[in-house]
Amino acid sequence: MIIKKQAKGSRRKAQGFFTLNLSPASKLPADLDTPNPEINAIWRKEAQKRWQAYKAGELKTVSYEAVMQKYQ
């Protein structure tokens, strides 16, 4: 993301307003959508660890209703 000051040749030249120049999504690295087996294995282990802790009653849980009340 590039932020550049636009004032030259503009009606708002005296104000010197700012605009965002966002790069197109097509310029993002293609590997962002490619599954990474190493990262997937780490998440798999973490999910299993959390599931076991939940089943053993070792995790504090929050009801759906409580979460929705908090963010309304």
C-alpha positions in Angstrom: 0.0 0.0 0.0 1.4 3.4 -1.0 0.2 6.6 0.5 1.0 9.6 -1.6 0.3 13.3 -1.3 -1.5 14.7 -4.2 -1.4 18.5 -4.6 0.2 19.1 -8.0 -2.3 20.2 -10.7 -5.3 19.7 -8.4 -8.1 22.0 -7.4 -7.3 21.2 -3.9 -3.6 22.2 -4.4 -3.6 24.5 -1.4 -5.2 21.8 0.9 -2.6 19.1 -0.1 -5.0 16.2 0.5 -3.9 12.6 0.8 -5.1 9.6 -1.2 -4.4 5.8 -0.9 -2.9 4.1 -3.9 -3.7 0.3 -3.4 -1.9 -2.3 -5.5 -4.2 -4.7 -7.3 -4.8 -8.0 -5.7 -3.3 -9.7 -8.7 0.1 -8.6 -7.6 -0.1 -10.6 -4.4 2.1 -13.7 -4.3 0.3 -16.7 -5.7 1.6 -18.9 -2.8 -0.8 -17.2 -0.4 -3.6 -19.5 -1.7 -1.4 -22.6 -1.8 -1.8 -24.9 1.2 1.3 -25.2 3.3 1.6 -28.7 4.8 3.9 -27.5 7.6 1.5 -24.9 8.8 -1.5 -27.2 8.3 0.3 -29.8 10.5 0.9 -27.2 13.2 -2.8 -26.1 13.2 -3.9 -29.8 13.2 -1.9 -30.4 16.4 -3.2 -27.2 18.0 -6.8 -28.1 17.2 -6.3 -31.6 18.6 -4.7 -30.2 21.8 -7.6 -27.7 22.2 -10.3 -30.4 21.6 -8.7 -32.7 24.2 -8.6 -29.8 26.7 -12.2 -29.0 26.0 -13.3 -32.6 26.4 -11.3 -32.8 29.7 -13.1 -29.7 31.0 -9.8 -27.7 31.1 -11.0 -24.8 29.0 -13.2 -22.0 30.0 -16.0 -21.8 27.5 -18.3 -18.9 26.6 -21.8 -19.3 25.3 -22.9 -18.1 21.9 -25.4 -15.7 23.6 -22.7 -14.2 25.8 -20.5 -13.5 22.8 -23.4 -12.0 20.8 -24.4 -9.7 23.8 -20.9 -8.4 24.1 -20.7 -7.3 20.4 -24.2 -5.9 19.9 
